[in-house]
Amino acid sequence: MTLLPKRLALALALCACGAVQAQTYTVVCVKTACGQLQARESEGRLEVSYSYRNNGRGPSQQETLSFAPDGAWMGYRNEGTATYGARIDERFSRDGDGTVRWQSPVDRGERAGVSRDAVYLPVEASPAWAARVARTLLASKTGRTEVLPVGRLAIERVQRLTLAGLGGEVGLYAITGLDLEPRYLWLREDGHALFAQVYPGWGGTVLQGFEAEVDRLGEAQQAVELARLQRLARELPRPLPGLTLIEGVRWFDAQAAWLRGPSDVYLRDGRIAFIASPGALRQVVPAQRVSGQGRTLLPGFVDMHAHVTPGDLLLNLAAGVTAVRDVGNSHADIAQLRERIARGELLGTRIAANGFIEGKSPFSSQADFVPDTLPEALAAVDWYAAHGYRQLKLYNSIRPEWVKPMVAHARRLGLRTGGHVPAFMTAREAVEAGFDELHHINQVTLNFLVSRTDDTRTLLRFNLVGDKAAELKLNDQRTRDFLALLKKKGTVVDPTMVAFEGQFTQRQGQPNPSYAVVAANLPAVVQRSFLSAETEMDDAKAKRWGASWRVMTDLLRRMHAAGIPLVAGTDATAGFAFQRELELYAQAGIPAAQVLKIATWNGAKYSDRLHEIGSIEVGKRADLLLVDGDPVADIRAIRRVALVIQGQGDETRALSPAALYQAMGILPFVPAAEVRQ
């Protein structure tokens, strides 16, 4: 780990004495070029153009940064549109007396006497901004600096590589303070110019001509990330050898959706060994005890809509999410992650994976399989079946005429099929063609809104719902017929309400409602990020989209009342989003006990894991969470997780959510339950 040069070195590196340096970078989305970053740097000025499109969405922005001769940040300007179309309009300036001013869509301010080392944190920033932050940090004496409007940053070099054709080395630098985990950046070692910003398994932004190096960079970066997580996996769990007793605890019967007890629950060798009346086994002396008084024992939660990254693992566990279903990822990356978790190298959830298939189009979400013909699509189904997958996720650019033969082929091989409703198709048509599951409340709502010409591969799949759903009458015959079809077919719905709450209800500068309850415990920089809305709204649009959100919430309630099976997924920030997802179900009018069943029993059932997890039964895995209070009476008690227990192979281990959160720079929410010898 090496901290590097002082401010003088930076000034010398920048002094090509008036020369203009222009660099072009390729944005790569899963091995496919999907955009570009252009950076034009002259003495005291950096101009950046950054744009990409993946899955029909992405940012387009123009940044301008200006600097004093000693490298101090003097100005910043950023204009354009964010991933979902929100306006980017942001500026920062420094006066000669050290007074700084900033204005963004989420805040504005002024501060005097600010250090010349301080950098400005935009709401929406390009990789070129991050590289310039890195250069400022490397030029400081300590490798640390203040970030405006709030926070502090630090940097260290964690890896070096020599790349053929570059004529030198690149270094991997970790910037801490921008998020709940380090932000990684590849810089050239001869001056610390940006070389690449990589997101392993997805792609990244890399210097033009070096696109083939993205996988190598990603693997090296993953090794660094995994080393950090492996250290935490050694330090954070507490082994529970022998017999563990959770004394006098109320426990949730997930199948019956009923709170039982108080009981003594015994755990041994990674499984639930016995459930008895309090004190019934007087002659049994456990190796350790946990008090259940005033607490509720729940089966581990199952997040049924995740795109797992290593950074999600601890967040999920701290919230009691002990199993997930990954519905779209690199199959090689997810297989490797599952193996490491199973071997105990990493702390993590049990992961079931769906096979992801997307059709080839200008709007494709890049993935392992992007077929251009039906035979190619059927070959992808064969591959997933041969590799042990039990369900497929089809995506927006699958051609409607492919759906029926793909579903039929999958069923012959024993696979279920679900996902997004392909463009130019309604949800009803997808279900009639054999879909076993529908993802996302907006995809379900679009059933009543789309015409044959509406291209839902674009942002229209969000905008049409926001603009028109408020006009729907959900007590009409068309809605009743559709819900009856879902019930008859046993179609599962994974609504991911939390993925849309902020998009449909948040205005710029307001707290994101999905994370408002937890924001105060998060690092200040993360708190500020939650003030940024995905969608640009004026008063009229906010009223209209808010009404559409209420219609979607009512549709959720009606689906549950109609007996349509629901599963709880997020497609959002791990852990915290799952807690909010359950709260949204309760707010929609679903009884809390049924919400808990959806989060446990249904998740296990519809990911083919009910024989091992999903309920508190003798012989099942000891994947459990202990919460302070009674979530059947008040669903918000799920946020007060005092202990998480996992059955890891033949071993039982306890995890303190407080310790997990502290490892990510998050203030704990409740004290950990004591494990007594």
Secondary structure per residue as TSV (DSSP state, phi and psi in degrees):
chain	resnum	aa	ss	phi	psi
A	1	M	-	360.0	123.0
A	2	T	B	-132.9	128.7
A	3	L	-	-90.8	143.0
A	4	L	-	-116.1	-172.7
A	5	P	-	-38.4	165.5
A	6	K	-	-92.0	176.6
A	7	R	H	-60.7	-32.6
A	8	L	H	-61.2	-40.4
A	9	A	H	-62.5	-39.0
A	10	L	H	-64.4	-44.7
A	11	A	H	-60.5	-41.4
A	12	L	H	-65.9	-39.8
A	13	A	H	-64.3	-35.9
A	14	L	H	-77.8	-20.7
A	15	C	-	-82.8	75.2
A	16	A	S	-85.4	13.5
A	17	C	T	48.8	69.2
A	18	G	T	89.2	-9.6
A	19	A	-	-68.0	146.5
A	20	V	-	-100.3	127.8
A	21	Q	E	-113.8	125.4
A	22	A	E	-119.6	133.1
A	23	Q	E	-132.7	142.8
A	24	T	E	-116.9	135.7
A	25	Y	E	-122.7	145.9
A	26	T	E	-100.1	132.0
A	27	V	E	-88.4	124.6
A	28	V	E	-111.7	125.4
A	29	C	E	-113.4	103.0
A	30	V	T	48.7	62.4
A	31	K	T	72.5	4.9
A	32	T	E	-121.6	132.2
A	33	A	E	-65.0	126.9
A	34	C	E	-130.3	5.5
A	35	G	E	175.7	-170.4
A	36	Q	E	-152.0	148.3
A	37	L	E	-123.3	129.5
A	38	Q	E	-119.7	128.7
A	39	A	E	-123.2	129.1
A	40	R	E	-124.2	112.8
A	41	E	E	-118.1	128.8
A	42	S	E	-127.8	176.9
A	43	E	T	-58.9	116.1
A	44	G	T	82.6	8.7
A	45	R	E	-152.9	139.0
A	46	L	E	-133.4	122.2
A	47	E	E	-114.1	130.8
A	48	V	E	-130.0	133.6
A	49	S	E	-118.9	126.6
A	50	Y	E	-139.5	125.4
A	51	S	E	-158.1	141.1
A	52	Y	E	-153.3	162.8
A	53	R	-	-135.5	125.1
A	54	N	B	-141.2	132.2
A	55	N	T	60.9	32.8
A	56	G	T	75.2	13.8
A	57	R	B	-150.1	163.3
A	58	G	-	158.3	166.0
A	59	P	-	-84.4	158.5
A	60	S	E	-139.6	114.9
A	61	Q	E	-147.5	155.2
A	62	Q	E	-122.9	118.8
A	63	E	E	-111.3	144.3
A	64	T	E	-133.3	125.4
A	65	L	E	-119.4	140.9
A	66	S	E	-130.0	149.4
A	67	F	E	-139.1	151.3
A	68	A	-	-77.7	166.4
A	69	P	T	-57.1	-28.6
A	70	D	T	-86.8	6.3
A	71	G	-	93.5	-4.3
A	72	A	-	-64.1	143.2
A	73	W	E	-75.6	118.9
A	74	M	E	-106.0	-28.3
A	75	G	E	-161.1	154.5
A	76	Y	E	-148.9	137.0
A	77	R	E	-139.7	134.5
A	78	N	E	-141.2	125.4
A	79	E	E	-135.9	150.3
A	80	G	E	144.6	-150.4
A	81	T	E	-130.9	145.1
A	82	A	-	-86.0	-177.3
A	83	T	T	-53.0	-43.8
A	84	Y	T	-100.9	12.4
A	85	G	S	102.2	-1.4
A	86	A	-	-64.3	146.6
A	87	R	E	-70.9	137.1
A	88	I	E	-106.7	119.6
A	89	D	E	-153.0	97.2
A	90	E	E	-142.1	143.3
A	91	R	E	-149.8	154.1
A	92	F	E	-145.3	143.7
A	93	S	E	-147.3	153.7
A	94	R	E	-125.1	129.3
A	95	D	-	-84.2	168.1
A	96	G	T	-62.7	-25.7
A	97	D	T	-87.0	5.7
A	98	G	S	91.8	4.5
A	99	T	-	-81.3	130.8
A	100	V	E	-114.8	149.7
A	101	R	E	-135.6	143.7
A	102	W	E	-143.1	154.5
A	103	Q	E	-149.1	128.9
A	104	S	-	-139.4	173.7
A	105	P	S	-63.1	-14.6
A	106	V	S	-110.9	-18.0
A	107	D	-	-164.9	171.3
A	108	R	E	-151.2	155.0
A	109	G	E	-171.6	174.6
A	110	E	E	-146.7	141.1
A	111	R	E	-148.7	138.1
A	112	A	S	-101.7	158.1
A	113	G	S	66.3	33.7
A	114	V	-	-82.2	138.1
A	115	S	-	-56.3	145.7
A	116	R	T	-72.9	-11.6
A	117	D	T	-79.9	-16.0
A	118	A	-	-64.8	144.4
A	119	V	E	-118.1	161.2
A	120	Y	E	-103.1	136.3
A	121	L	-	-103.6	107.7
A	122	P	-	-74.9	161.7
A	123	V	S	-71.2	-39.7
A	124	E	S	-126.7	113.5
A	125	A	-	-125.3	152.7
A	126	S	-	-91.6	166.0
A	127	P	H	-58.8	-28.4
A	128	A	H	-66.4	-36.5
A	129	W	H	-60.6	-46.0
A	130	A	H	-60.9	-38.7
A	131	A	H	-65.7	-37.6
A	132	R	H	-70.3	-34.0
A	133	V	H	-60.4	-43.7
A	134	A	H	-59.9	-42.1
A	135	R	H	-64.8	-37.2
A	136	T	H	-64.8	-43.6
A	137	L	H	-64.2	-41.2
A	138	L	H	-68.3	-25.1
A	139	A	H	-83.2	-14.0
A	140	S	S	-77.4	161.4
A	141	K	S	-71.1	-26.7
A	142	T	S	-110.9	-7.7
A	143	G	S	73.3	18.8
A	144	R	E	-134.7	155.5
A	145	T	E	-163.1	164.0
A	146	E	E	-77.9	145.0
A	147	V	E	-117.9	134.8
A	148	L	E	-101.7	139.6
A	149	P	S	-79.5	-18.4
A	150	V	S	-155.5	145.5
A	151	G	-	113.4	174.8
A	152	R	E	-138.2	146.1
A	153	L	E	-119.7	153.3
A	154	A	E	-141.3	159.9
A	155	I	E	-141.2	149.2
A	156	E	E	-150.9	149.3
A	157	R	E	-85.3	131.7
A	158	V	E	-120.3	-5.7
A	159	Q	E	-164.3	154.3
A	160	R	E	-136.6	144.2
A	161	L	E	-139.4	148.0
A	162	T	E	-103.9	127.9
A	163	L	E	-114.1	131.1
A	164	A	T	-63.0	136.1
A	165	G	T	90.2	-10.1
A	166	L	T	-90.9	-29.0
A	167	G	T	78.0	27.4
A	168	G	E	171.0	-172.9
A	169	E	E	-99.6	157.2
A	170	V	E	-117.6	146.7
A	171	G	E	-116.0	145.1
A	172	L	E	-96.1	122.8
A	173	Y	E	-116.1	138.0
A	174	A	E	-107.0	118.9
A	175	I	E	-101.0	121.1
A	176	T	E	-105.0	147.3
A	177	G	S	111.8	-8.4
A	178	L	S	-92.8	-19.8
A	179	D	S	-157.4	-169.7
A	180	L	S	-79.8	-8.3
A	181	E	S	-140.0	164.9
A	182	P	-	-61.1	147.8
A	183	R	E	-98.3	120.4
A	184	Y	E	-99.2	145.0
A	185	L	E	-148.3	135.6
A	186	W	E	-98.6	124.2
A	187	L	E	-121.3	149.3
A	188	R	E	-69.8	139.2
A	189	E	T	-79.0	-14.8
A	190	D	T	-94.7	64.9
A	191	G	T	120.6	-10.5
A	192	H	-	64.9	33.2
A	193	A	-	-73.7	154.8
A	194	L	E	-59.8	132.0
A	195	F	E	-109.3	-47.3
A	196	A	E	-162.7	151.9
A	197	Q	E	-124.4	118.4
A	198	V	E	-118.7	140.1
A	199	Y	E	-117.4	99.3
A	200	P	T	-52.6	133.7
A	201	G	T	89.2	-19.4
A	202	W	T	-111.7	-48.2
A	203	G	E	145.8	-131.6
A	204	G	E	149.3	-163.3
A	205	T	E	-118.9	125.0
A	206	V	E	-139.1	148.0
A	207	L	E	-53.2	131.1
A	208	Q	T	-55.8	135.3
A	209	G	T	100.1	-11.7
A	210	F	-	-119.3	24.3
A	211	E	G	-58.6	-32.6
A	212	A	G	-69.0	-12.4
A	213	E	G	-89.1	-3.4
A	214	V	H	-59.2	-43.4
A	215	D	H	-63.9	-42.1
A	216	R	H	-63.2	-44.8
A	217	L	H	-62.1	-41.7
A	218	G	H	-62.1	-40.4
A	219	E	H	-65.5	-41.7
A	220	A	H	-65.6	-39.5
A	221	Q	H	-67.1	-41.6
A	222	Q	H	-59.5	-38.2
A	223	A	H	-61.4	-39.0
A	224	V	H	-68.2	-46.0
A	225	E	H	-60.1	-43.0
A	226	L	H	-68.2	-34.2
A	227	A	H	-61.1	-39.8
A	228	R	H	-64.8	-44.5
A	229	L	H	-69.4	-32.8
A	230	Q	H	-65.6	-37.5
A	231	R	H	-62.9	-43.6
A	232	L	H	-66.1	-33.0
A	233	A	H	-66.4	-26.7
A	234	R	H	-81.1	-31.7
A	235	E	H	-91.2	-32.1
A	236	L	S	-90.7	-36.7
A	237	P	-	-73.2	151.0
A	238	R	E	-112.8	114.1
A	239	P	E	-63.0	143.2
A	240	L	-	-119.5	79.7
A	241	P	-	-72.1	154.9
A	242	G	S	69.2	-141.9
A	243	L	E	-98.6	130.0
A	244	T	E	-114.7	133.9
A	245	L	E	-115.2	124.6
A	246	I	E	-98.7	111.1
A	247	E	E	-88.9	133.2
A	248	G	E	52.0	47.4
A	249	V	E	-107.3	141.0
A	250	R	E	-75.0	140.4
A	251	W	E	-136.8	149.1
A	252	F	E	-91.9	118.4
A	253	D	E	-83.1	100.5
A	254	A	T	-68.3	-37.7
A	255	Q	T	-65.5	-43.5
A	256	A	T	-83.7	-12.5
A	257	A	T	55.4	56.8
A	258	W	E	-146.1	142.6
A	259	L	E	-90.4	127.0
A	260	R	E	-118.4	171.2
A	261	G	E	97.0	-169.4
A	262	P	E	-70.7	148.3
A	263	S	E	-140.7	163.5
A	264	D	E	-95.6	124.2
A	265	V	E	-112.0	121.4
A	266	Y	E	-102.5	137.7
A	267	L	E	-123.3	141.3
A	268	R	E	-157.7	139.6
A	269	D	T	53.4	38.5
A	270	G	T	81.3	7.5
A	271	R	E	-135.0	166.1
A	272	I	E	-79.2	117.8
A	273	A	E	-91.1	-37.7
A	274	F	E	-167.3	150.2
A	275	I	E	-127.8	124.3
A	276	A	E	-137.7	164.0
A	277	S	S	-63.8	150.6
A	278	P	T	-55.9	126.9
A	279	G	T	76.7	5.3
A	280	A	-	-66.7	-32.9
A	281	L	-	-100.7	69.5
A	282	R	T	-65.6	-28.0
A	283	Q	T	-85.0	-5.5
A	284	V	-	-91.8	127.9
A	285	V	-	-111.5	106.1
A	286	P	-	-73.0	158.0
A	287	A	S	-74.0	-31.3
A	288	Q	E	-150.3	154.6
A	289	R	E	-128.6	149.7
A	290	V	E	-132.0	130.0
A	291	S	E	-75.3	132.3
A	292	G	-	-102.1	3.9
A	293	Q	T	-63.3	127.7
A	294	G	T	73.9	11.7
A	295	R	E	-126.5	167.0
A	296	T	E	-128.3	134.7
A	297	L	E	-97.4	126.7
A	298	L	E	-122.1	149.7
A	299	P	E	-61.7	151.5
A	300	G	-	-57.6	141.3
A	301	F	E	-72.5	154.8
A	302	V	E	-124.0	110.4
A	303	D	E	-84.8	113.5
A	304	M	E	-92.9	8.7
A	305	H	E	-146.2	84.6
A	306	A	E	-125.6	155.3
A	307	H	-	-125.8	88.1
A	308	V	-	-72.7	133.4
A	309	T	-	-121.5	160.1
A	310	P	G	-55.4	-31.8
A	311	G	G	-67.9	-14.4
A	312	D	G	-81.6	-19.1
A	313	L	H	-61.6	-50.2
A	314	L	H	-71.4	-37.3
A	315	L	H	-60.1	-43.1
A	316	N	H	-62.7	-48.8
A	317	L	H	-61.7	-40.2
A	318	A	H	-61.8	-27.5
A	319	A	T	-92.3	3.1
A	320	G	T	83.6	11.4
A	321	V	E	-84.8	103.3
A	322	T	E	-102.1	-3.8
A	323	A	E	-147.6	146.1
A	324	V	E	-137.4	162.2
A	325	R	E	-115.7	119.2
A	326	D	E	-87.4	122.7
A	327	V	-	-109.8	18.5
A	328	G	S	169.3	106.2
A	329	N	S	-162.9	169.5
A	330	S	-	-64.9	123.0
A	331	H	H	-63.3	-32.5
A	332	A	H	-68.5	-43.4
A	333	D	H	-65.5	-43.7
A	334	I	H	-70.0	-34.7
A	335	A	H	-64.7	-41.2
A	336	Q	H	-66.4	-40.7
A	337	L	H	-64.6	-42.4
A	338	R	H	-61.0	-41.5
A	339	E	H	-63.7	-42.6
A	340	R	H	-65.8	-38.8
A	341	I	H	-66.7	-43.7
A	342	A	H	-62.8	-34.1
A	343	R	T	-79.5	-8.1
A	344	G	T	84.7	7.9
A	345	E	S	-68.1	-32.5
A	346	L	S	-125.7	148.5
A	347	L	-	-78.4	133.2
A	348	G	-	-175.3	176.6
A	349	T	-	-86.8	163.2
A	350	R	E	-72.8	133.2
A	351	I	E	-119.3	121.3
A	352	A	E	-103.5	141.2
A	353	A	E	-118.1	138.4
A	354	N	-	-92.8	147.7
A	355	G	E	-83.2	124.0
A	356	F	E	-99.1	125.7
A	357	I	E	-130.4	126.3
A	358	E	-	-123.3	142.6
A	359	G	-	-80.4	156.6
A	360	K	-	-80.9	126.1
A	361	S	S	-163.9	170.7
A	362	P	T	-63.4	-14.5
A	363	F	T	-107.8	12.3
A	364	S	-	-61.2	142.4
A	365	S	-	-83.2	118.2
A	366	Q	-	-68.0	138.4
A	367	A	-	-154.9	-179.0
A	368	D	S	-64.3	-35.2
A	369	F	-	-125.7	114.3
A	370	V	-	-129.8	76.3
A	371	P	-	-70.8	152.6
A	372	D	S	-110.8	-8.1
A	373	T	S	-138.3	161.0
A	374	L	H	-62.7	-44.2
A	375	P	H	-56.6	-37.9
A	376	E	H	-64.9	-38.6
A	377	A	H	-65.1	-42.0
A	378	L	H	-67.3	-33.4
A	379	A	H	-65.1	-35.8
A	380	A	H	-64.1	-40.5
A	381	V	H	-59.4	-44.4
A	382	D	H	-58.9	-43.0
A	383	W	H	-61.4	-46.2
A	384	Y	H	-64.8	-39.7
A	385	A	H	-62.9	-42.5
A	386	A	H	-67.3	-22.5
A	387	H	T	-102.2	18.1
A	388	G	T	86.1	9.8
A	389	Y	-	-75.0	146.5
A	390	R	-	-112.6	-9.2
A	391	Q	E	-149.2	148.8
A	392	L	E	-110.3	149.1
A	393	K	E	-116.9	117.2
A	394	L	E	-94.7	151.8
A	395	Y	-	-123.3	-174.2
A	396	N	T	-58.3	-37.3
A	397	S	T	-94.9	7.4
A	398	I	S	-62.4	132.9
A	399	R	-	-75.1	136.9
A	400	P	H	-52.0	-38.0
A	401	E	H	-71.6	-12.6
A	402	W	H	-82.3	-22.4
A	403	V	H	-60.6	-50.2
A	404	K	H	-61.3	-48.7
A	405	P	H	-65.9	-33.3
A	406	M	H	-66.5	-43.9
A	407	V	H	-64.5	-44.3
A	408	A	H	-61.5	-42.1
A	409	H	H	-65.4	-42.0
A	410	A	H	-61.9	-41.8
A	411	R	H	-64.2	-38.7
A	412	R	H	-60.4	-28.4
A	413	L	T	-94.0	3.7
A	414	G	T	84.4	19.3
A	415	L	-	-105.7	141.5
A	416	R	E	-84.9	161.1
A	417	T	E	-135.9	137.6
A	418	G	E	-157.8	-162.2
A	419	G	E	128.1	-152.0
A	420	H	S	-75.6	154.6
A	421	V	-	-80.2	120.4
A	422	P	-	-57.7	150.8
A	423	A	T	-58.0	148.0
A	424	F	T	66.8	29.2
A	425	M	-	-145.6	148.2
A	426	T	-	-97.1	162.6
A	427	A	H	-60.7	-38.6
A	428	R	H	-59.1	-45.2
A	429	E	H	-63.6	-37.7
A	430	A	H	-64.4	-41.7
A	431	V	H	-67.2	-42.1
A	432	E	H	-64.6	-28.5
A	433	A	T	-80.7	-6.9
A	434	G	T	120.4	1.1
A	435	F	-	-53.4	130.4
A	436	D	S	-88.6	-15.6
A	437	E	E	-154.3	144.4
A	438	L	E	-116.3	135.5
A	439	H	E	-103.4	138.4
A	440	H	-	78.6	131.9
A	441	I	H	-64.0	-31.3
A	442	N	H	-68.1	-34.9
A	443	Q	H	-66.9	-36.3
A	444	V	H	-69.0	-44.1
A	445	T	H	-64.8	-35.0
A	446	L	G	-59.3	-22.2
A	447	N	G	-51.7	-34.2
A	448	F	G	-94.9	0.4
A	449	L	T	-122.3	-30.1
A	450	V	-	-79.1	149.1
A	451	S	-	-107.5	174.8
A	452	R	T	-64.0	-20.3
A	453	T	T	-101.5	-2.5
A	454	D	-	-76.5	123.0
A	455	D	-	-95.4	96.8
A	456	T	T	-84.3	11.9
A	457	R	T	-77.8	-11.9
A	458	T	S	-101.0	-174.1
A	459	L	T	-65.2	-5.2
A	460	L	H	-58.3	-29.1
A	461	R	H	-66.6	-17.6
A	462	F	H	-100.2	-44.9
A	463	N	H	-67.4	-38.6
A	464	L	H	-63.7	-40.1
A	465	V	H	-65.1	-47.1
A	466	G	H	-60.3	-40.3
A	467	D	H	-79.3	-30.4
A	468	K	H	-118.7	-20.4
A	469	A	G	-62.1	-29.5
A	470	A	G	-59.8	-22.3
A	471	E	G	-84.8	-8.7
A	472	L	-	-70.9	144.5
A	473	K	-	-111.8	103.0
A	474	L	T	-79.0	-2.2
A	475	N	T	-98.2	12.5
A	476	D	S	-82.6	170.3
A	477	Q	H	-65.9	-37.0
A	478	R	H	-59.7	-44.1
A	479	T	H	-65.6	-44.4
A	480	R	H	-61.2	-40.3
A	481	D	H	-65.1	-40.6
A	482	F	H	-66.0	-44.8
A	483	L	H	-64.0	-36.4
A	484	A	H	-64.0	-37.1
A	485	L	H	-64.3	-45.2
A	486	L	H	-60.7	-41.8
A	487	K	H	-64.1	-47.1
A	488	K	H	-60.4	-42.0
A	489	K	H	-80.9	-11.7
A	490	G	T	68.6	29.1
A	491	T	-	-69.7	127.6
A	492	V	E	-84.6	141.8
A	493	V	E	-119.6	127.7
A	494	D	E	-109.8	89.4
A	495	P	-	-76.8	-22.9
A	496	T	-	42.9	54.1
A	497	M	T	-57.3	-38.1
A	498	V	H	-65.3	-23.4
A	499	A	H	-70.4	-14.9
A	500	F	H	-118.2	-14.0
A	501	E	H	-56.2	-52.2
A	502	G	H	-66.1	-40.7
A	503	Q	H	-59.3	-36.1
A	504	F	H	-96.2	-12.9
A	505	T	H	-128.5	-13.6
A	506	Q	-	-91.7	139.7
A	507	R	-	-110.0	155.1
A	508	Q	T	-55.0	133.0
A	509	G	T	89.1	-12.3
A	510	Q	S	-90.0	151.4
A	511	P	-	-63.3	140.5
A	512	N	-	-64.0	120.2
A	513	P	T	-63.1	-22.0
A	514	S	T	-71.3	-22.6
A	515	Y	T	-126.2	9.4
A	516	A	T	-60.5	-36.4
A	517	V	T	-69.0	-31.0
A	518	V	T	-102.4	-10.8
A	519	A	G	-56.9	-38.5
A	520	A	G	-63.3	-21.1
A	521	N	G	-89.5	-4.5
A	522	L	S	-97.1	159.3
A	523	P	-	-54.4	148.3
A	524	A	H	-57.4	-38.4
A	525	V	H	-63.7	-39.8
A	526	V	H	-67.5	-39.4
A	527	Q	H	-56.1	-44.4
A	528	R	H	-64.3	-37.1
A	529	S	H	-61.7	-28.0
A	530	F	T	-75.7	-2.6
A	531	L	T	-88.6	-5.9
A	532	S	-	-92.6	120.8
A	533	A	-	-86.4	149.6
A	534	E	S	-76.9	-29.8
A	535	T	S	-119.6	136.9
A	536	E	-	-80.5	126.8
A	537	M	-	-133.1	134.9
A	538	D	-	-97.6	-175.5
A	539	D	H	-61.0	-43.0
A	540	A	H	-66.3	-43.5
A	541	K	H	-67.4	-39.9
A	542	A	H	-60.1	-40.5
A	543	K	H	-66.0	-43.8
A	544	R	H	-68.7	-46.3
A	545	W	H	-69.6	-34.9
A	546	G	H	-61.8	-40.5
A	547	A	H	-65.7	-37.6
A	548	S	H	-64.9	-37.9
A	549	W	H	-61.4	-40.7
A	550	R	H	-65.5	-34.0
A	551	V	H	-65.6	-43.0
A	552	M	H	-62.7	-38.7
A	553	T	H	-64.2	-40.3
A	554	D	H	-66.8	-36.5
A	555	L	H	-62.7	-39.2
A	556	L	H	-59.5	-48.0
A	557	R	H	-59.5	-43.5
A	558	R	H	-65.7	-37.3
A	559	M	H	-62.9	-44.1
A	560	H	H	-63.8	-44.9
A	561	A	H	-62.3	-30.0
A	562	A	T	-80.0	-3.0
A	563	G	T	83.6	19.2
A	564	I	-	-80.6	125.8
A	565	P	-	-65.3	129.8
A	566	L	B	-111.6	148.3
A	567	V	-	-126.4	152.3
A	568	A	-	-97.3	111.1
A	569	G	-	-127.7	168.3
A	570	T	-	-122.8	-53.8
A	571	D	S	57.1	37.2
A	572	A	S	-153.8	-167.3
A	573	T	S	-54.3	126.0
A	574	A	T	-57.9	146.5
A	575	G	T	77.2	-72.9
A	576	F	H	-60.4	-39.7
A	577	A	H	-66.2	-35.2
A	578	F	H	-64.7	-42.4
A	579	Q	H	-59.8	-42.5
A	580	R	H	-68.3	-37.1
A	581	E	H	-55.2	-45.5
A	582	L	H	-67.6	-39.0
A	583	E	H	-61.6	-38.2
A	584	L	H	-65.7	-36.3
A	585	Y	H	-62.6	-44.1
A	586	A	H	-65.5	-40.2
A	587	Q	H	-64.1	-29.0
A	588	A	H	-73.0	-14.1
A	589	G	T	112.2	7.1
A	590	I	-	-82.5	127.2
A	591	P	-	-56.7	143.5
A	592	A	H	-56.7	-38.9
A	593	A	H	-62.2	-38.2
A	594	Q	H	-70.3	-34.9
A	595	V	H	-60.6	-44.7
A	596	L	H	-64.9	-35.4
A	597	K	H	-64.9	-42.6
A	598	I	I	-57.7	-40.3
A	599	A	I	-76.5	-14.1
A	600	T	I	-124.1	-73.8
A	601	W	I	-59.8	-50.0
A	602	N	I	-62.9	-41.3
A	603	G	H	-60.6	-43.6
A	604	A	H	-67.2	-41.8
A	605	K	H	-62.9	-47.5
A	606	Y	T	-88.9	8.0
A	607	S	T	-118.9	18.8
A	608	D	T	60.3	39.6
A	609	R	-	-130.7	17.5
A	610	L	T	-67.7	-21.3
A	611	H	T	-71.2	-15.9
A	612	E	T	-117.1	-35.2
A	613	I	S	-138.0	179.8
A	614	G	S	101.8	-12.5
A	615	S	S	-156.8	161.8
A	616	I	-	-94.4	95.9
A	617	E	-	-139.0	145.5
A	618	V	T	-57.7	131.5
A	619	G	T	97.1	-18.9
A	620	K	S	-81.0	164.4
A	621	R	B	-59.4	142.8
A	622	A	-	-83.5	57.3
A	623	D	-	-96.3	101.8
A	624	L	E	-141.5	158.1
A	625	L	E	-134.8	143.1
A	626	L	E	-111.5	118.9
A	627	V	E	-114.5	147.0
A	628	D	E	-75.6	124.4
A	629	G	S	100.1	-164.2
A	630	D	-	-127.5	99.5
A	631	P	T	-71.4	-14.4
A	632	V	T	-71.9	-35.3
A	633	A	T	-79.7	-34.4
A	634	D	-	-148.2	107.0
A	635	I	G	-57.6	-23.0
A	636	R	G	-65.5	-13.9
A	637	A	G	-63.8	-18.7
A	638	I	G	-64.2	-16.4
A	639	R	G	-79.4	-14.6
A	640	R	-	-99.2	64.5
A	641	V	E	-81.4	116.9
A	642	A	E	-95.1	-23.4
A	643	L	E	-161.0	142.1
A	644	V	E	-120.1	134.7
A	645	I	E	-121.7	138.0
A	646	Q	E	-128.1	140.0
A	647	G	E	-91.1	106.0
A	648	Q	E	-107.3	101.0
A	649	G	T	62.2	-126.3
A	650	D	T	-95.5	15.3
A	651	E	E	-118.5	152.9
A	652	T	E	-110.4	138.1
A	653	R	E	-139.0	150.3
A	654	A	E	-110.6	143.5
A	655	L	E	-126.1	132.4
A	656	S	-	-87.5	114.2
A	657	P	H	-57.1	-34.2
A	658	A	H	-60.1	-43.5
A	659	A	H	-69.0	-38.6
A	660	L	H	-61.5	-45.8
A	661	Y	H	-64.1	-42.8
A	662	Q	H	-61.1	-33.0
A	663	A	H	-65.5	-18.0
A	664	M	T	-107.7	9.8
A	665	G	T	77.1	22.5
A	666	I	-	-106.3	135.8
A	667	L	-	-71.3	133.7
A	668	P	-	-61.8	154.9
A	669	F	S	-96.4	-36.8
A	670	V	S	-141.3	154.6
A	671	P	-	-64.6	151.6
A	672	A	-	-71.5	145.7
A	673	A	-	-66.4	140.5
A	674	E	-	-79.9	133.5
A	675	V	E	-101.9	113.3
A	676	R	E	-101.1	141.8
A	677	Q	-	-76.3	360.0
